[in-house]
Amino acid sequence: MPMCNSSSPLSSSSTKSWLVHALVAGAAVAVAFGAHRYFLRSGKFRSRVIGIIPARFASTRFPGKPLVDILGKPMIQRTWERAKLARALDQVVVATDDEKIAECCRGFGAEVIMTSESCRNGTERCNEALQKLEKKYDIVVNIQGDEPLIEPEIIDGIVEALQAAPDAVFSTAVTSLKPEDAFDTNRVKCVVDNRGYAIYFSRGLIPYNKSGKVNPDFPYLLHLGIQSYDTKFLKIYPELQPTPLQLQEDLEQLKVLENGYRMKVIKVDHEAHGVDAPEDVDKIVEFMRERNLS
C-alpha cells in the first residue's frame, strides 16, 4: 500500500487537527482523573446533598397546583414522601413563598424555607433557600413538586451522575417519549450527545424530520422535572442574564447550555409523568388506581 506524503498540506493539516484533538481530550481526561483522585483520597467530592422542593401557589397554568388533592393527600406531600426515600439526600426541605403551602407542609412534617415572591423559577427559589440554610451542601437536587410519583432511584441516579462528572455543573433525567405526547408543548423534549451530555431542550418535537410526523422507530426523549446542581454553580445561576433560547422556549435549562456549561443526562424508565395542567390530575389518579398505589 503506498504511503501518504507526510509533507503534503492535507497531511500537515490532518496531523495538526489530530494533535489539537489529542490535547483537548488529554486535558479533559486529566481534569476528570484529578477529580476522581481527589474523590478517592478525601471521600468528599460533592458528597453533601440536599433535596429542595420549590413550590408556589400562583402558577399561570394551574393556580394552587401543589395543594391539589390526589387520592386523599396534597400533591406536594406525595412528592415529599417519595423524595424522603432517596438514599442520596441528607435533607429534604420545601421552599415556598406562600403561607397556605407552608402551613400544609408543616402539617405533614416537612421542613419549610420561606422564599421571596420575586424568584423567577424553581432554580432561583432553590438558590435562595440554600442561602438560608445553616448547613453547607455540595449538591442541590431541585425536585419538582408536581412529580407526585417520582422514583427515589431517579433522585439517586442524577446525584450519582453529577458526582461522577466533574466537568458538569448540572444533571437531569429523561425517559422515553410517548408518541401521543410528541406535539404537547407541556412535555419538554431533549437530545443528548453520545457521552450523555445535553445538547438541547425544546417544547417542540426534536429531532424533527422532513415529513413533519413522528418517526415510530426513533427513541425520542422526554425531560423529567428533576435536576441537580453543583452548589457553586447554583450561586452563579441567578446572576446569568436571560438568554435568547431560554426566553423563546421558556425553559431554564437552556440558559445553562447557552452559557457554555455542561449538563449530564441519565436515561430512566419512568411511566408516570408530572402534573402540568388540571387534566393531568385525572391521569395520575387513573395510573395509581391501575397499579394499586395509595
Sine and cosine of phi, psi and omega as CSV:
sin_phi,cos_phi,sin_psi,cos_psi,sin_omega,cos_omega
0.00,0.00,0.77,-0.64,-0.03,-1.00
-0.92,0.38,0.61,-0.80,0.01,-1.00
-0.99,0.12,0.58,-0.82,0.08,-1.00
-0.95,0.31,0.55,-0.84,0.05,-1.00
-0.97,0.25,0.93,-0.36,-0.08,-1.00
-0.93,0.37,-0.25,0.97,-0.01,-1.00
-1.00,-0.04,-0.02,1.00,-0.02,-1.00
-0.94,0.33,0.49,-0.87,-0.01,-1.00
-0.85,0.52,-0.60,0.80,-0.03,-1.00
-0.91,0.42,-0.69,0.73,-0.02,-1.00
-0.91,0.41,-0.65,0.76,0.00,-1.00
-0.89,0.45,-0.69,0.72,0.01,-1.00
-0.90,0.43,-0.66,0.75,0.00,-1.00
-0.90,0.44,-0.67,0.75,0.01,-1.00
-0.88,0.48,-0.70,0.72,0.01,-1.00
-0.89,0.46,-0.65,0.76,-0.01,-1.00
-0.88,0.47,-0.71,0.71,0.01,-1.00
-0.92,0.40,-0.58,0.82,0.00,-1.00
-0.91,0.42,-0.71,0.70,0.02,-1.00
-0.88,0.48,-0.70,0.71,0.00,-1.00
-0.86,0.51,-0.68,0.73,-0.02,-1.00
-0.91,0.42,-0.65,0.76,0.01,-1.00
-0.91,0.42,-0.69,0.72,0.01,-1.00
-0.90,0.44,-0.71,0.70,0.00,-1.00
-0.89,0.45,-0.65,0.76,0.00,-1.00
-0.89,0.45,-0.64,0.77,0.02,-1.00
-0.90,0.43,-0.66,0.75,0.01,-1.00
-0.89,0.46,-0.68,0.74,0.02,-1.00
-0.90,0.44,-0.66,0.76,-0.01,-1.00
-0.89,0.46,-0.68,0.73,0.02,-1.00
-0.89,0.46,-0.74,0.67,-0.01,-1.00
-0.89,0.45,-0.67,0.74,-0.02,-1.00
-0.92,0.40,-0.64,0.77,0.01,-1.00
-0.89,0.45,-0.69,0.72,0.02,-1.00
-0.91,0.41,-0.62,0.79,0.01,-1.00
-0.90,0.44,-0.68,0.73,0.02,-1.00
-0.89,0.45,-0.64,0.77,0.03,-1.00
-0.88,0.47,-0.68,0.73,0.00,-1.00
-0.88,0.48,-0.71,0.71,-0.01,-1.00
-0.92,0.40,-0.60,0.80,-0.07,-1.00
-0.96,0.27,-0.70,0.71,-0.12,-0.99
-0.98,-0.19,-0.43,0.90,-0.06,-1.00
0.92,0.39,0.31,0.95,-0.10,-1.00
-0.85,-0.53,0.20,0.98,-0.05,-1.00
-0.94,0.33,0.94,-0.35,0.01,-1.00
0.76,0.64,0.71,0.70,-0.12,-0.99
-1.00,-0.03,-0.41,0.91,-0.05,-1.00
-1.00,-0.03,0.88,-0.47,-0.19,-0.98
-0.78,-0.63,0.74,-0.67,0.08,-1.00
-0.84,-0.54,0.62,-0.78,0.12,-0.99
-0.98,-0.20,0.79,-0.62,0.02,-1.00
-0.86,-0.51,0.77,-0.64,0.04,-1.00
-0.96,-0.27,0.98,-0.19,0.03,-1.00
-0.97,0.23,0.70,-0.72,-0.05,-1.00
-0.58,-0.82,0.77,-0.64,0.08,-1.00
-0.75,-0.66,0.50,-0.87,-0.05,-1.00
-0.99,0.14,-0.62,0.79,-0.17,-0.99
-1.00,0.08,0.84,0.55,0.07,-1.00
-0.96,0.30,0.68,-0.73,-0.02,-1.00
-0.91,0.42,-0.71,0.70,-0.08,-1.00
-0.99,0.13,-0.44,0.90,-0.12,-0.99
-0.45,-0.89,0.98,0.19,-0.01,-1.00
-0.85,0.53,0.68,-0.74,0.03,-1.00
0.96,0.27,0.27,0.96,-0.10,-1.00
-0.81,0.58,-0.69,0.72,-0.05,-1.00
-0.85,0.52,-0.43,0.90,-0.08,-1.00
-0.99,-0.12,0.03,1.00,-0.02,-1.00
-0.88,0.47,0.65,-0.76,-0.06,-1.00
-0.98,0.18,0.76,-0.64,0.09,-1.00
-0.80,-0.59,0.98,-0.19,-0.01,-1.00
0.77,0.64,0.75,0.66,0.14,-0.99
1.00,-0.05,-0.03,1.00,0.03,-1.00
-0.73,-0.68,0.59,-0.81,0.10,-0.99
-0.90,0.43,0.55,-0.83,-0.09,-1.00
-0.84,0.55,-0.63,0.77,-0.05,-1.00
-0.92,0.39,-0.50,0.87,0.07,-1.00
-0.91,0.41,-0.66,0.75,0.02,-1.00
-0.89,0.45,-0.65,0.76,0.03,-1.00
-0.89,0.45,-0.72,0.70,0.00,-1.00
-0.88,0.48,-0.69,0.72,0.00,-1.00
-0.89,0.46,-0.62,0.78,0.03,-1.00
-0.93,0.36,-0.67,0.75,-0.01,-1.00
-0.89,0.45,-0.59,0.81,-0.03,-1.00
-0.90,0.43,-0.29,0.96,-0.01,-1.00
-1.00,0.08,-0.18,0.98,-0.03,-1.00
-0.94,0.33,0.72,-0.69,-0.01,-1.00
-0.95,0.32,-0.50,0.87,-0.16,-0.99
-0.98,0.20,-0.24,0.97,-0.11,-0.99
-1.00,-0.05,0.79,-0.61,0.08,-1.00
-0.99,0.12,-0.41,0.91,-0.04,-1.00
-0.39,-0.92,0.51,-0.86,0.07,-1.00
-0.76,-0.65,0.79,-0.62,0.03,-1.00
-0.73,-0.69,0.35,-0.94,0.11,-0.99
-0.97,-0.25,0.74,-0.67,0.05,-1.00
-0.92,-0.39,0.88,-0.48,-0.06,-1.00
-0.59,-0.81,0.30,-0.95,0.09,-1.00
-0.92,-0.39,0.17,0.99,-0.13,-0.99
-0.86,-0.51,0.79,-0.62,-0.05,-1.00
-0.93,0.38,-0.53,0.85,0.00,-1.00
-0.90,0.43,-0.67,0.74,0.04,-1.00
-0.92,0.39,-0.68,0.74,-0.01,-1.00
-0.87,0.49,-0.71,0.71,-0.01,-1.00
-0.89,0.45,-0.68,0.74,0.02,-1.00
-0.87,0.49,-0.72,0.69,-0.06,-1.00
-0.92,0.39,-0.66,0.75,0.05,-1.00
-0.89,0.46,-0.51,0.86,-0.01,-1.00
-0.90,0.43,-0.53,0.85,0.04,-1.00
-0.98,-0.21,0.20,0.98,0.18,-0.98
0.98,-0.17,0.13,0.99,-0.02,-1.00
-0.99,0.15,0.55,-0.84,0.15,-0.99
-0.99,0.16,0.72,-0.69,-0.09,-1.00
-0.87,-0.50,0.71,-0.70,0.13,-0.99
-0.92,-0.40,0.86,-0.51,0.02,-1.00
-0.99,0.17,0.73,-0.68,-0.01,-1.00
-0.82,-0.58,0.19,-0.98,-0.08,-1.00
-0.98,0.18,0.35,-0.94,0.03,-1.00
-0.97,0.26,-0.20,0.98,-0.08,-1.00
-0.99,0.17,-0.13,0.99,0.03,-1.00
-0.87,0.49,0.80,-0.60,-0.08,-1.00
-0.99,0.12,-0.32,0.95,-0.01,-1.00
-0.33,-0.94,0.03,-1.00,-0.05,-1.00
-0.90,0.43,-0.53,0.85,-0.01,-1.00
-0.91,0.41,-0.71,0.71,0.03,-1.00
-0.91,0.41,-0.56,0.83,0.03,-1.00
-0.92,0.38,-0.64,0.77,0.07,-1.00
-0.88,0.48,-0.66,0.75,-0.02,-1.00
-0.90,0.44,-0.69,0.72,0.00,-1.00
-0.90,0.43,-0.66,0.75,0.02,-1.00
-0.89,0.46,-0.64,0.77,0.00,-1.00
-0.87,0.50,-0.64,0.76,-0.03,-1.00
-0.92,0.39,-0.39,0.92,-0.04,-1.00
-1.00,-0.01,-0.12,0.99,0.00,-1.00
-1.00,0.09,0.59,-0.81,0.00,-1.00
-0.96,0.27,-0.63,0.78,-0.02,-1.00
-0.98,0.22,0.43,-0.90,0.04,-1.00
-0.98,-0.20,0.62,-0.79,-0.02,-1.00
-0.76,-0.66,0.40,-0.92,0.02,-1.00
-0.99,-0.12,-0.51,0.86,-0.03,-1.00
-0.73,-0.68,0.69,-0.73,0.14,-0.99
-0.92,-0.40,0.79,-0.61,0.09,-1.00
-0.98,-0.21,0.87,-0.50,0.04,-1.00
-1.00,0.01,0.96,-0.27,-0.05,-1.00
-0.98,-0.22,0.93,-0.36,-0.06,-1.00
-0.90,0.44,0.76,-0.65,-0.02,-1.00
-0.93,0.37,-0.19,0.98,0.01,-1.00
-0.99,-0.15,0.41,0.91,0.09,-1.00
-0.89,-0.45,0.95,0.31,-0.11,-0.99
-0.92,0.39,-0.25,0.97,0.01,-1.00
-0.89,-0.46,0.44,0.90,0.02,-1.00
-0.86,0.52,0.69,-0.73,-0.04,-1.00
-1.00,0.03,0.74,-0.67,0.00,-1.00
-0.82,0.57,-0.53,0.85,-0.01,-1.00
-0.90,0.43,-0.49,0.87,0.04,-1.00
-0.94,0.33,-0.66,0.75,0.07,-1.00
-0.86,0.51,-0.74,0.67,0.02,-1.00
-0.87,0.49,-0.62,0.78,-0.05,-1.00
-0.90,0.43,-0.68,0.73,-0.03,-1.00
-0.96,0.28,-0.50,0.87,0.08,-1.00
-0.91,0.42,-0.74,0.67,0.00,-1.00
-0.89,0.46,-0.58,0.81,0.02,-1.00
-0.90,0.44,-0.66,0.76,0.01,-1.00
-0.95,0.31,-0.58,0.82,0.05,-1.00
-0.91,0.41,-0.50,0.86,-0.05,-1.00
-1.00,-0.03,-0.05,1.00,-0.05,-1.00
-0.83,-0.56,1.00,0.09,-0.05,-1.00
-0.91,0.42,-0.30,0.95,0.02,-1.00
-1.00,0.02,0.00,1.00,0.02,-1.00
-0.95,-0.30,0.49,-0.87,0.05,-1.00
-0.91,-0.42,0.01,1.00,-0.20,-0.98
-0.47,-0.88,0.61,-0.79,0.13,-0.99
-0.62,-0.78,0.45,-0.90,-0.03,-1.00
-0.43,-0.90,-0.01,-1.00,-0.06,-1.00
-0.76,-0.66,0.50,-0.87,0.08,-1.00
-0.75,-0.67,0.31,-0.95,0.11,-0.99
-0.63,-0.78,0.03,-1.00,-0.03,-1.00
-0.93,0.37,0.67,-0.75,0.02,-1.00
-1.00,0.02,0.77,-0.63,0.06,-1.00
-0.96,0.26,0.66,-0.75,-0.02,-1.00
-0.80,0.60,-0.59,0.81,-0.03,-1.00
-0.94,0.34,-0.25,0.97,0.02,-1.00
-0.99,-0.16,0.08,1.00,-0.14,-0.99
-0.84,0.54,-0.62,0.79,-0.07,-1.00
-0.93,-0.36,0.27,0.96,0.09,-1.00
-0.99,0.15,0.90,-0.44,-0.07,-1.00
-0.95,0.30,-0.21,0.98,0.11,-0.99
-0.99,0.17,-0.24,0.97,0.04,-1.00
-0.99,-0.15,0.95,-0.31,-0.09,-1.00
-0.99,0.11,0.76,-0.65,-0.02,-1.00
-0.98,-0.18,0.36,-0.93,-0.07,-1.00
-0.63,-0.78,0.55,-0.84,0.18,-0.98
-0.81,-0.58,0.61,-0.79,-0.05,-1.00
-0.79,-0.61,0.32,-0.95,0.07,-1.00
-1.00,0.05,-0.01,-1.00,-0.10,-0.99
-0.98,0.21,0.06,1.00,0.12,-0.99
-0.94,-0.34,0.13,0.99,0.06,-1.00
0.99,0.11,0.38,0.93,0.06,-1.00
-0.97,-0.24,0.60,-0.80,-0.05,-1.00
-0.92,0.40,0.67,-0.74,0.12,-0.99
-0.98,-0.20,-0.71,0.71,-0.07,-1.00
-0.29,-0.96,0.43,-0.90,0.12,-0.99
-0.82,-0.57,0.55,-0.84,0.00,-1.00
-0.43,-0.91,0.49,-0.87,0.14,-0.99
-0.98,0.19,-0.33,0.94,0.08,-1.00
-1.00,0.07,0.14,-0.99,0.00,-1.00
-0.97,0.25,0.84,-0.54,0.09,-1.00
-0.73,-0.68,0.64,-0.77,-0.14,0.99
-0.94,0.34,0.46,-0.89,0.02,-1.00
-1.00,-0.09,0.23,-0.97,0.06,-1.00
-0.64,-0.77,0.18,-0.98,-0.11,-0.99
-0.89,0.45,-0.49,0.87,-0.04,-1.00
-0.96,0.29,-0.36,0.93,-0.04,-1.00
0.96,0.28,0.22,0.97,-0.02,-1.00
-0.89,-0.46,0.28,-0.96,0.05,-1.00
-0.95,0.30,0.76,-0.64,0.07,-1.00
-1.00,0.05,0.94,-0.35,-0.08,-1.00
-0.90,0.43,-0.27,0.96,-0.03,-1.00
-0.99,-0.11,-0.06,1.00,-0.04,-1.00
-1.00,-0.09,0.69,-0.72,-0.01,-1.00
-0.99,0.11,0.96,0.26,0.04,-1.00
-0.89,0.46,0.51,-0.86,-0.05,-1.00
-0.90,-0.44,0.71,-0.70,0.05,-1.00
-0.97,-0.24,0.78,-0.62,0.02,-1.00
-0.98,0.21,0.75,-0.66,0.09,-1.00
-1.00,-0.04,0.53,-0.85,-0.11,-0.99
-0.99,0.17,0.83,0.56,0.06,-1.00
-0.62,-0.78,0.68,-0.74,-0.02,-1.00
-0.43,-0.90,0.45,-0.89,0.03,-1.00
-0.80,-0.59,0.47,-0.89,-0.06,-1.00
-0.73,-0.68,0.54,-0.84,0.27,-0.96
-0.92,0.39,0.74,-0.67,-0.11,-0.99
-0.90,0.43,-0.49,0.87,0.05,-1.00
-0.90,0.43,-0.64,0.77,0.05,-1.00
-0.93,0.36,-0.63,0.77,-0.03,-1.00
-0.86,0.51,-0.55,0.83,0.03,-1.00
-0.94,0.35,-0.48,0.88,0.01,-1.00
-0.98,0.17,-0.55,0.84,-0.16,-0.99
-0.77,0.63,-0.75,0.66,-0.03,-1.00
-0.89,0.45,-0.37,0.93,-0.01,-1.00
-0.99,0.15,-0.28,0.96,0.02,-1.00
-0.96,0.28,0.75,-0.66,-0.01,-1.00
-0.94,0.34,0.54,-0.84,0.07,-1.00
-0.81,0.59,0.59,-0.81,-0.07,-1.00
-0.93,-0.36,0.37,-0.93,-0.08,-1.00
-0.84,0.54,-0.72,0.69,-0.03,-1.00
-0.93,0.37,-0.62,0.78,0.05,-1.00
-0.85,0.52,-0.72,0.69,-0.02,-1.00
-0.93,0.37,-0.62,0.79,-0.02,-1.00
-0.92,0.39,-0.68,0.73,-0.05,-1.00
-1.00,-0.03,-0.28,0.96,-0.12,-0.99
0.84,0.54,0.78,0.63,0.01,-1.00
-0.72,-0.69,0.89,-0.45,-0.09,-1.00
-0.93,0.37,-0.39,0.92,0.01,-1.00
-0.88,0.47,-0.50,0.87,-0.06,-1.00
-0.93,0.38,-0.48,0.88,0.06,-1.00
-0.90,0.44,-0.56,0.83,0.05,-1.00
-0.90,0.43,-0.76,0.65,-0.04,-1.00
-0.93,0.37,-0.65,0.76,-0.03,-1.00
-0.91,0.42,-0.40,0.92,0.04,-1.00
-1.00,-0.04,0.14,0.99,0.13,-0.99
1.00,0.05,0.15,0.99,0.03,-1.00
-0.99,0.10,0.44,-0.90,-0.04,-1.00
-0.99,-0.16,0.57,-0.82,-0.08,-1.00
-0.75,-0.66,0.86,-0.50,0.00,-1.00
-1.00,0.05,0.66,-0.75,-0.04,-1.00
-0.82,-0.57,0.72,-0.69,0.10,-1.00
-0.92,-0.39,0.55,-0.84,0.03,-1.00
-0.99,-0.16,0.76,-0.65,-0.01,-1.00
-0.73,-0.68,0.31,-0.95,0.15,-0.99
-1.00,-0.08,0.89,-0.46,-0.07,-1.00
-0.47,-0.88,0.93,-0.36,-0.08,-1.00
-0.99,0.13,-0.71,0.70,-0.09,-1.00
-0.99,0.14,0.80,-0.60,-0.04,-1.00
-0.95,-0.32,0.03,-1.00,-0.11,-0.99
-0.96,0.29,0.14,-0.99,0.03,-1.00
-0.98,-0.20,0.97,-0.24,0.01,-1.00
-0.99,-0.14,-0.49,0.87,-0.06,-1.00
-0.64,-0.76,0.31,-0.95,-0.04,-1.00
-0.80,0.60,-0.60,0.80,-0.02,-1.00
-0.92,0.40,-0.31,0.95,0.01,-1.00
-0.95,0.30,-0.37,0.93,0.00,-1.00
-0.88,0.47,-0.70,0.71,0.01,-1.00
-0.88,0.47,-0.59,0.81,0.01,-1.00
-0.91,0.41,-0.66,0.75,0.02,-1.00
-0.91,0.42,-0.69,0.72,0.00,-1.00
-0.88,0.47,-0.70,0.71,0.02,-1.00
-0.88,0.47,-0.68,0.73,0.01,-1.00
-0.86,0.50,-0.70,0.71,-0.04,-1.00
-0.92,0.39,-0.65,0.76,-0.01,-1.00
-0.92,0.40,-0.61,0.80,0.01,-1.00
-0.89,0.46,-0.51,0.86,-0.06,-1.00
-0.95,-0.30,0.21,0.98,0.04,-1.00
0.82,0.57,0.67,0.74,0.05,-1.00
-1.00,-0.06,0.71,-0.70,-0.04,-1.00
-0.93,-0.36,0.00,0.00,0.00,0.00
